Amino acid sequence: MSTQLDLDWYLSDVDYADDRDFPGFRDTDVVDGELTAPIVPIAPDEFRCGGCYLIRHRSQLSRSRQGTPICRECD
């Protein structure tokens, strides 16, 4: 059973690297601004799998589990 002291000791022993401590990282790699991408609605012949949450073509539909479509890979 862990205690708060055990957790504090573990966290103090872990060496957290700064995000900028990676080889090849330069401050100029940081871009200020927003990333934008078009939002495309699900087509009539597509569905969102309830297992992997990916958008799949209806030919990949395996079955429905409690009303939620499931793709072949998740079945």
Backbone as XML, in Angstrom:
<?xml version="1.0"?>
<chain id="A" units="angstrom">
  <residue number="1" name="MET">
    <atom name="N" x="0.845" y="-1.159" z="0.000"/>
    <atom name="CA" x="0.000" y="0.000" z="0.000"/>
    <atom name="C" x="0.901" y="1.235" z="0.000"/>
  </residue>
  <residue number="2" name="SER">
    <atom name="N" x="0.675" y="2.116" z="-1.007"/>
    <atom name="CA" x="1.492" y="3.318" z="-1.130"/>
    <atom name="C" x="0.995" y="4.396" z="-0.196"/>
  </residue>
  <residue number="3" name="THR">
    <atom name="N" x="1.920" y="5.181" z="0.224"/>
    <atom name="CA" x="1.572" y="6.336" z="1.043"/>
    <atom name="C" x="1.993" y="7.584" z="0.291"/>
  </residue>
  <residue number="4" name="GLN">
    <atom name="N" x="1.550" y="8.726" z="0.759"/>
    <atom name="CA" x="1.932" y="9.982" z="0.118"/>
    <atom name="C" x="3.440" y="10.174" z="0.179"/>
  </residue>
  <residue number="5" name="LEU">
    <atom name="N" x="4.081" y="9.748" z="1.273"/>
    <atom name="CA" x="5.537" y="9.876" z="1.374"/>
    <atom name="C" x="6.241" y="9.042" z="0.318"/>
  </residue>
  <residue number="6" name="ASP">
    <atom name="N" x="5.744" y="7.828" z="0.077"/>
    <atom name="CA" x="6.337" y="6.984" z="-0.962"/>
    <atom name="C" x="6.226" y="7.659" z="-2.326"/>
  </residue>
  <residue number="7" name="LEU">
    <atom name="N" x="5.075" y="8.219" z="-2.609"/>
    <atom name="CA" x="4.852" y="8.884" z="-3.891"/>
    <atom name="C" x="5.737" y="10.117" z="-4.016"/>
  </residue>
  <residue number="8" name="ASP">
    <atom name="N" x="5.827" y="10.910" z="-2.963"/>
    <atom name="CA" x="6.684" y="12.097" z="-2.987"/>
    <atom name="C" x="8.147" y="11.711" z="-3.212"/>
  </residue>
  <residue number="9" name="TRP">
    <atom name="N" x="8.584" y="10.647" z="-2.577"/>
    <atom name="CA" x="9.960" y="10.191" z="-2.760"/>
    <atom name="C" x="10.189" y="9.766" z="-4.202"/>
  </residue>
  <residue number="10" name="TYR">
    <atom name="N" x="9.254" y="9.031" z="-4.766"/>
    <atom name="CA" x="9.397" y="8.560" z="-6.149"/>
    <atom name="C" x="9.438" y="9.740" z="-7.114"/>
  </residue>
  <residue number="11" name="LEU">
    <atom name="N" x="8.514" y="10.685" z="-6.934"/>
    <atom name="CA" x="8.465" y="11.818" z="-7.844"/>
    <atom name="C" x="9.701" y="12.698" z="-7.720"/>
  </residue>
  <residue number="12" name="SER">
    <atom name="N" x="10.277" y="12.789" z="-6.536"/>
    <atom name="CA" x="11.474" y="13.605" z="-6.375"/>
    <atom name="C" x="12.686" y="12.912" z="-6.989"/>
  </residue>
  <residue number="13" name="ASP">
    <atom name="N" x="12.624" y="11.601" z="-7.165"/>
    <atom name="CA" x="13.731" y="10.843" z="-7.717"/>
    <atom name="C" x="13.685" y="10.793" z="-9.249"/>
  </residue>
  <residue number="14" name="VAL">
    <atom name="N" x="12.541" y="11.092" z="-9.832"/>
    <atom name="CA" x="12.395" y="11.027" z="-11.282"/>
    <atom name="C" x="12.974" y="12.293" z="-11.896"/>
  </residue>
  <residue number="15" name="ASP">
    <atom name="N" x="13.765" y="12.129" z="-12.943"/>
    <atom name="CA" x="14.360" y="13.273" z="-13.622"/>
    <atom name="C" x="13.483" y="13.637" z="-14.814"/>
  </residue>
  <residue number="16" name="TYR">
    <atom name="N" x="12.739" y="14.727" z="-14.676"/>
    <atom name="CA" x="11.867" y="15.173" z="-15.758"/>
    <atom name="C" x="12.665" y="16.055" z="-16.703"/>
  </residue>
  <residue number="17" name="ALA">
    <atom name="N" x="12.647" y="15.688" z="-17.963"/>
    <atom name="CA" x="13.351" y="16.483" z="-18.966"/>
    <atom name="C" x="12.468" y="17.636" z="-19.415"/>
  </residue>
  <residue number="18" name="ASP">
    <atom name="N" x="13.102" y="18.756" z="-19.644"/>
    <atom name="CA" x="12.384" y="19.888" z="-20.220"/>
    <atom name="C" x="12.003" y="19.503" z="-21.651"/>
  </residue>
  <residue number="19" name="ASP">
    <atom name="N" x="10.883" y="19.980" z="-22.141"/>
    <atom name="CA" x="10.437" y="19.660" z="-23.495"/>
    <atom name="C" x="11.465" y="20.072" z="-24.536"/>
  </residue>
  <residue number="20" name="ARG">
    <atom name="N" x="12.296" y="21.028" z="-24.195"/>
    <atom name="CA" x="13.252" y="21.533" z="-25.166"/>
    <atom name="C" x="14.586" y="20.815" z="-25.093"/>
  </residue>
  <residue number="21" name="ASP">
    <atom name="N" x="14.674" y="19.755" z="-24.327"/>
    <atom name="CA" x="15.918" y="19.009" z="-24.185"/>
    <atom name="C" x="16.058" y="17.887" z="-25.207"/>
  </residue>
  <residue number="22" name="PHE">
    <atom name="N" x="15.346" y="17.981" z="-26.320"/>
    <atom name="CA" x="15.412" y="16.937" z="-27.324"/>
    <atom name="C" x="16.393" y="17.334" z="-28.414"/>
  </residue>
  <residue number="23" name="PRO">
    <atom name="N" x="17.156" y="16.366" z="-28.931"/>
    <atom name="CA" x="18.120" y="16.689" z="-29.986"/>
    <atom name="C" x="17.402" y="17.284" z="-31.200"/>
  </residue>
  <residue number="24" name="GLY">
    <atom name="N" x="17.956" y="18.335" z="-31.745"/>
    <atom name="CA" x="17.389" y="18.948" z="-32.942"/>
    <atom name="C" x="16.305" y="19.967" z="-32.668"/>
  </residue>
  <residue number="25" name="PHE">
    <atom name="N" x="15.916" y="20.155" z="-31.419"/>
    <atom name="CA" x="14.868" y="21.125" z="-31.098"/>
    <atom name="C" x="15.481" y="22.515" z="-31.044"/>
  </residue>
  <residue number="26" name="ARG">
    <atom name="N" x="14.837" y="23.433" z="-31.729"/>
    <atom name="CA" x="15.277" y="24.826" z="-31.685"/>
    <atom name="C" x="14.084" y="25.676" z="-31.263"/>
  </residue>
  <residue number="27" name="ASP">
    <atom name="N" x="14.348" y="26.782" z="-30.604"/>
    <atom name="CA" x="13.267" y="27.686" z="-30.204"/>
    <atom name="C" x="12.497" y="28.192" z="-31.413"/>
  </residue>
  <residue number="28" name="THR">
    <atom name="N" x="13.148" y="28.216" z="-32.573"/>
    <atom name="CA" x="12.454" y="28.679" z="-33.775"/>
    <atom name="C" x="11.438" y="27.649" z="-34.270"/>
  </residue>
  <residue number="29" name="ASP">
    <atom name="N" x="11.467" y="26.431" z="-33.706"/>
    <atom name="CA" x="10.492" y="25.406" z="-34.095"/>
    <atom name="C" x="9.116" y="25.675" z="-33.502"/>
  </residue>
  <residue number="30" name="VAL">
    <atom name="N" x="9.038" y="26.541" z="-32.502"/>
    <atom name="CA" x="7.773" y="26.851" z="-31.861"/>
    <atom name="C" x="7.052" y="27.893" z="-32.713"/>
  </residue>
  <residue number="31" name="VAL">
    <atom name="N" x="5.827" y="27.588" z="-33.073"/>
    <atom name="CA" x="5.051" y="28.477" z="-33.923"/>
    <atom name="C" x="3.909" y="29.049" z="-33.103"/>
  </residue>
  <residue number="32" name="ASP">
    <atom name="N" x="3.806" y="30.366" z="-33.094"/>
    <atom name="CA" x="2.674" y="31.009" z="-32.450"/>
    <atom name="C" x="1.537" y="31.102" z="-33.459"/>
  </residue>
  <residue number="33" name="GLY">
    <atom name="N" x="0.336" y="30.822" z="-33.010"/>
    <atom name="CA" x="-0.816" y="30.907" z="-33.884"/>
    <atom name="C" x="-1.689" y="29.684" z="-33.726"/>
  </residue>
  <residue number="34" name="GLU">
    <atom name="N" x="-2.708" y="29.636" z="-34.527"/>
    <atom name="CA" x="-3.657" y="28.534" z="-34.457"/>
    <atom name="C" x="-3.430" y="27.564" z="-35.605"/>
  </residue>
  <residue number="35" name="LEU">
    <atom name="N" x="-3.651" y="26.315" z="-35.321"/>
    <atom name="CA" x="-3.655" y="25.306" z="-36.363"/>
    <atom name="C" x="-5.099" y="25.159" z="-36.835"/>
  </residue>
  <residue number="36" name="THR">
    <atom name="N" x="-5.292" y="25.149" z="-38.113"/>
    <atom name="CA" x="-6.647" y="25.023" z="-38.630"/>
    <atom name="C" x="-6.716" y="23.837" z="-39.573"/>
  </residue>
  <residue number="37" name="ALA">
    <atom name="N" x="-7.835" y="23.185" z="-39.563"/>
    <atom name="CA" x="-8.094" y="22.065" z="-40.460"/>
    <atom name="C" x="-9.576" y="22.080" z="-40.779"/>
  </residue>
  <residue number="38" name="PRO">
    <atom name="N" x="-9.916" y="21.743" z="-41.994"/>
    <atom name="CA" x="-11.334" y="21.728" z="-42.335"/>
    <atom name="C" x="-12.041" y="20.573" z="-41.629"/>
  </residue>
  <residue number="39" name="ILE">
    <atom name="N" x="-13.257" y="20.816" z="-41.205"/>
    <atom name="CA" x="-14.060" y="19.769" z="-40.580"/>
    <atom name="C" x="-14.996" y="19.216" z="-41.643"/>
  </residue>
  <residue number="40" name="VAL">
    <atom name="N" x="-14.838" y="17.935" z="-41.907"/>
    <atom name="CA" x="-15.634" y="17.283" z="-42.935"/>
    <atom name="C" x="-16.650" y="16.391" z="-42.239"/>
  </residue>
  <residue number="41" name="PRO">
    <atom name="N" x="-17.934" y="16.574" z="-42.493"/>
    <atom name="CA" x="-18.933" y="15.734" z="-41.843"/>
    <atom name="C" x="-18.864" y="14.290" z="-42.342"/>
  </residue>
  <residue number="42" name="ILE">
    <atom name="N" x="-19.371" y="13.383" z="-41.536"/>
    <atom name="CA" x="-19.403" y="11.973" z="-41.911"/>
    <atom name="C" x="-20.327" y="11.807" z="-43.117"/>
  </residue>
  <residue number="43" name="ALA">
    <atom name="N" x="-19.855" y="11.120" z="-44.128"/>
    <atom name="CA" x="-20.638" y="10.878" z="-45.341"/>
    <atom name="C" x="-21.748" y="9.874" z="-45.048"/>
  </residue>
  <residue number="44" name="PRO">
    <atom name="N" x="-22.773" y="9.861" z="-45.867"/>
    <atom name="CA" x="-23.889" y="8.923" z="-45.640"/>
    <atom name="C" x="-23.474" y="7.447" z="-45.665"/>
  </residue>
  <residue number="45" name="ASP">
    <atom name="N" x="-22.358" y="7.136" z="-46.344"/>
    <atom name="CA" x="-21.915" y="5.740" z="-46.413"/>
    <atom name="C" x="-20.804" y="5.444" z="-45.406"/>
  </residue>
  <residue number="46" name="GLU">
    <atom name="N" x="-20.672" y="6.277" z="-44.359"/>
    <atom name="CA" x="-19.661" y="6.085" z="-43.324"/>
    <atom name="C" x="-20.320" y="6.013" z="-41.950"/>
  </residue>
  <residue number="47" name="PHE">
    <atom name="N" x="-19.571" y="5.476" z="-40.979"/>
    <atom name="CA" x="-20.034" y="5.409" z="-39.598"/>
    <atom name="C" x="-18.842" y="5.566" z="-38.665"/>
  </residue>
  <residue number="48" name="ARG">
    <atom name="N" x="-19.110" y="5.947" z="-37.434"/>
    <atom name="CA" x="-18.062" y="6.040" z="-36.411"/>
    <atom name="C" x="-18.123" y="4.781" z="-35.575"/>
  </residue>
  <residue number="49" name="CYS">
    <atom name="N" x="-17.034" y="4.041" z="-35.537"/>
    <atom name="CA" x="-16.974" y="2.792" z="-34.778"/>
    <atom name="C" x="-17.017" y="3.098" z="-33.284"/>
  </residue>
  <residue number="50" name="GLY">
    <atom name="N" x="-17.816" y="2.353" z="-32.553"/>
    <atom name="CA" x="-17.918" y="2.519" z="-31.111"/>
    <atom name="C" x="-16.767" y="1.882" z="-30.352"/>
  </residue>
  <residue number="51" name="GLY">
    <atom name="N" x="-15.897" y="1.148" z="-31.029"/>
    <atom name="CA" x="-14.745" y="0.526" z="-30.373"/>
    <atom name="C" x="-13.490" y="1.364" z="-30.502"/>
  </residue>
  <residue number="52" name="CYS">
    <atom name="N" x="-13.141" y="1.747" z="-31.738"/>
    <atom name="CA" x="-11.905" y="2.507" z="-31.982"/>
    <atom name="C" x="-12.178" y="3.977" z="-32.276"/>
  </residue>
  <residue number="53" name="TYR">
    <atom name="N" x="-13.433" y="4.333" z="-32.436"/>
    <atom name="CA" x="-13.860" y="5.711" z="-32.691"/>
    <atom name="C" x="-13.333" y="6.287" z="-34.001"/>
  </residue>
  <residue number="54" name="LEU">
    <atom name="N" x="-12.924" y="5.413" z="-34.914"/>
    <atom name="CA" x="-12.503" y="5.874" z="-36.233"/>
    <atom name="C" x="-13.705" y="5.929" z="-37.162"/>
  </residue>
  <residue number="55" name="ILE">
    <atom name="N" x="-13.620" y="6.787" z="-38.170"/>
    <atom name="CA" x="-14.653" y="6.853" z="-39.186"/>
    <atom name="C" x="-14.348" y="5.762" z="-40.204"/>
  </residue>
  <residue number="56" name="ARG">
    <atom name="N" x="-15.314" y="4.904" z="-40.447"/>
    <atom name="CA" x="-15.139" y="3.769" z="-41.346"/>
    <atom name="C" x="-16.189" y="3.793" z="-42.445"/>
  </residue>
  <residue number="57" name="HIS">
    <atom name="N" x="-15.868" y="3.177" z="-43.577"/>
    <atom name="CA" x="-16.844" y="2.987" z="-44.644"/>
    <atom name="C" x="-17.820" y="1.905" z="-44.212"/>
  </residue>
  <residue number="58" name="ARG">
    <atom name="N" x="-19.045" y="2.004" z="-44.667"/>
    <atom name="CA" x="-20.063" y="1.040" z="-44.211"/>
    <atom name="C" x="-19.722" y="-0.403" z="-44.578"/>
  </residue>
  <residue number="59" name="SER">
    <atom name="N" x="-18.837" y="-0.597" z="-45.573"/>
    <atom name="CA" x="-18.424" y="-1.958" z="-45.910"/>
    <atom name="C" x="-17.608" y="-2.587" z="-44.780"/>
  </residue>
  <residue number="60" name="GLN">
    <atom name="N" x="-17.092" y="-1.769" z="-43.830"/>
    <atom name="CA" x="-16.327" y="-2.262" z="-42.689"/>
    <atom name="C" x="-17.196" y="-2.558" z="-41.474"/>
  </residue>
  <residue number="61" name="LEU">
    <atom name="N" x="-18.509" y="-2.330" z="-41.594"/>
    <atom name="CA" x="-19.424" y="-2.572" z="-40.470"/>
    <atom name="C" x="-19.539" y="-4.065" z="-40.208"/>
  </residue>
  <residue number="62" name="SER">
    <atom name="N" x="-19.293" y="-4.464" z="-38.992"/>
    <atom name="CA" x="-19.393" y="-5.860" z="-38.603"/>
    <atom name="C" x="-20.737" y="-6.140" z="-37.957"/>
  </residue>
  <residue number="63" name="ARG">
    <atom name="N" x="-21.070" y="-5.335" z="-36.954"/>
    <atom name="CA" x="-22.326" y="-5.518" z="-36.228"/>
    <atom name="C" x="-22.595" y="-4.283" z="-35.388"/>
  </residue>
  <residue number="64" name="SER">
    <atom name="N" x="-23.727" y="-4.271" z="-34.747"/>
    <atom name="CA" x="-24.043" y="-3.216" z="-33.795"/>
    <atom name="C" x="-24.130" y="-3.831" z="-32.414"/>
  </residue>
  <residue number="65" name="ARG">
    <atom name="N" x="-23.489" y="-3.167" z="-31.451"/>
    <atom name="CA" x="-23.523" y="-3.632" z="-30.073"/>
    <atom name="C" x="-24.301" y="-2.590" z="-29.276"/>
  </residue>
  <residue number="66" name="GLN">
    <atom name="N" x="-25.459" y="-2.972" z="-28.820"/>
    <atom name="CA" x="-26.343" y="-2.084" z="-28.064"/>
    <atom name="C" x="-26.610" y="-0.794" z="-28.835"/>
  </residue>
  <residue number="67" name="GLY">
    <atom name="N" x="-26.837" y="-0.941" z="-30.134"/>
    <atom name="CA" x="-27.142" y="0.202" z="-30.983"/>
    <atom name="C" x="-25.937" y="0.973" z="-31.470"/>
  </residue>
  <residue number="68" name="THR">
    <atom name="N" x="-24.724" y="0.565" z="-31.080"/>
    <atom name="CA" x="-23.496" y="1.243" z="-31.489"/>
    <atom name="C" x="-22.812" y="0.420" z="-32.571"/>
  </residue>
  <residue number="69" name="PRO">
    <atom name="N" x="-22.535" y="1.009" z="-33.741"/>
    <atom name="CA" x="-21.865" y="0.253" z="-34.806"/>
    <atom name="C" x="-20.425" y="-0.099" z="-34.431"/>
  </residue>
  <residue number="70" name="ILE">
    <atom name="N" x="-20.023" y="-1.309" z="-34.797"/>
    <atom name="CA" x="-18.675" y="-1.817" z="-34.513"/>
    <atom name="C" x="-18.040" y="-2.255" z="-35.834"/>
  </residue>
  <residue number="71" name="CYS">
    <atom name="N" x="-16.795" y="-1.854" z="-36.070"/>
    <atom name="CA" x="-16.112" y="-2.224" z="-37.311"/>
    <atom name="C" x="-15.560" y="-3.652" z="-37.198"/>
  </residue>
  <residue number="72" name="ARG">
    <atom name="N" x="-15.112" y="-4.159" z="-38.329"/>
    <atom name="CA" x="-14.560" y="-5.533" z="-38.395"/>
    <atom name="C" x="-13.320" y="-5.698" z="-37.538"/>
  </residue>
  <residue number="73" name="GLU">
    <atom name="N" x="-12.483" y="-4.685" z="-37.491"/>
    <atom name="CA" x="-11.241" y="-4.797" z="-36.721"/>
    <atom name="C" x="-11.491" y="-4.846" z="-35.220"/>
  </residue>
  <residue number="74" name="CYS">
    <atom name="N" x="-12.558" y="-4.214" z="-34.754"/>
    <atom name="CA" x="-12.863" y="-4.199" z="-33.318"/>
    <atom name="C" x="-13.714" y="-5.392" z="-32.891"/>
  </residue>
  <residue number="75" name="ASP">
    <atom name="N" x="-14.289" y="-6.073" z="-33.839"/>
    <atom name="CA" x="-15.169" y="-7.198" z="-33.511"/>
    <atom name="C" x="-14.395" y="-8.429" z="-33.124"/>
  </residue>
</chain>
